[in-house]
Amino acid sequence: MTARPQDDAPRPNGAEDAEAPFWRRKSLNEMTVEEWESLCDGCAKCCLLKLVDVGSDEVDYTDVACRLLDLGTCRCNHYPMRKEIVADCVVLRPETMKDIGWLPSTCAYRLIGEGKDLPWWHPLVSGDPETVHEAGISVRGRAIREHRVREDELEDHIVTWPE
């Protein structure tokens, strides 16, 4: 089982510096909505369909993307309404992070929640939204559309690369 982010985690170096970027100074709960949203690196790994073992709660990622995901941009086509359109969409919020143990190790929400810093390819660090794709972190070029896979075929699409 993946470690769950803890909002009381120690901040990375720079947390005491008022000039440090917000993600080094603030906990997830202290962030504004804009800061919170900007933490998303656009990898879209959270938009991959996952299989959960009922007995162990173990989560397996598939290479099958949610029907709302634009596979080119790795962004949701209906972000404001995603939960209304896809009932089992998990909306990440500071108050729910402690209950979500399946975020990949590269996820900024998880990293910050664990007191770690953002990697070089994160758009907030690089200043370029393409670095997450150039670094091979995103699902771009690796995911397939949900409508191409029957539900009984999902197990055939389990992958380990999102972790």
N, C-alpha and C positions, 0 to 999 in steps of 0.2 A: 504494500500500500504506500502510496506517495505521501510524503510529509505534508501536513496542512500548514499554510502560512499563518504566522502568529503576528498580530498587529502590534504587540508589545516588544517585538524583536529589537535588539540594539541597532541603531542606525549605522551605516557604513561611515568610513572616514569622511569628514566634512560636515557631519551633522551639527556641529557647534558653530560652524561658519555661516553667518547671515548671508553671505554671497554665494554659498553653495546652492546647486540646483535643488528645487523643491523635493525631489525624491530622496535626496540625502538628508534633508532637514525634517521631513514630516513623516509621520506614520500614515498608513493607508486611511485610517479614520480621520486624520487631520486634513486630508486633501480636499480641495474644492472639486466640484463636478468636472470642471474643465481639466484640472490636473489629473484626476482619476482617469478620465477618458483618454488623455494623451499618453498614459502609461501603456495602452495597448500598442504593441509593436506591429500589428497587422499580419502576424504569422498565420492566423486562422486555424491553428491546431485545435483550439477549443470548439471550432465549428465542424470538426470531424465527428462522424457517428461513433459512438462508443458502445461496447458490450460490457455489461456488468454481471459478474458471477454472483448469483443470489446468495449462495452459501458463504462465500468468502469476501464479498464486496470488492473483489479484484476487478480492475477496469482495464479493458483492452481497447486500444484505438484501432480504428479501421482507416483505410484510405478513401473512404466514402464521405463526401462533403454534404452538409446540410443543403437542402434544395434552395435556400435563400442566398447561399454564398456565391459571389462572383469569383470564379476560379482564376481570373486574370489579375484582378486587383486585390484579392483575398480580403474583401470587405463584404459585409452583409448588404444585400440589395434593399432590405426593408428594416434597417436597424431600429428606428423608433418603434416599429410595430412588431418586432420579431417574436415576442412572447405571445402576442395575440394570434399570429399566423402559425407559429410552430409551438404547440402547447408545452412540449418538453424542453424547450430552449432554456438553458440555465443562464440567467442574467447575473453577471458578476457585480457584486456590490461589496463595499467594505464590511458591512455587517454579516454577510454570508460567507466570507472567505474562510472562516474557521471550519466550516462544514464541507468545504470542497477539497478533496484530497487527490483529485485526478489531473490537476493542472500540470503541464509539462515543466521540466526543470528549467527551461529557458524562459518561461512566462514572467514578465515584469511584475505582475501582481504577486506571484509566488516569491520571486527574488526579493522584492522590497519587504514583503511580509516576513521573510526569513532574515532580514537585516543585511542583505547583500546588495551590491551595486548593480547597475545596468551594464550589459556588455557593449563593446565597441560598435556593434552593428545595430543597436537599438536606435530608432530615428531621433529620439531625444538627445542621444549622445553624438551620433554622426551628423545630424542635421539633414539627413536625406532619407525619405521613406523607402527608397529602393534597397538600402543596405541589408535589410532583413531578408530580402529575396536573393540578393547577390551573395550573401553569406550562406545560402542554402538552408536557412532556418524555417522559412515559410512552407506552406503546402503547395505553392505555385509549381505547376508541372508534375505534381506527385499525387494529386487527389482526383477522384472521378465524381461525376454527378450522381446524386442519390437516385434519380429516376432510372439509371442504368443498371441498378442492382436490386434483385428481389430480396426481401427480408430474410428468406431462408438461405441466401448466399452470403450474408454479412460475415459469417465466420471465415469464409474463404478470403476475406479482405483485411484480416487482422495484420497490423504492421507494428514495428517497434520504433521506427524512426521519430515519432513525435515526442518520445520521452526525453 
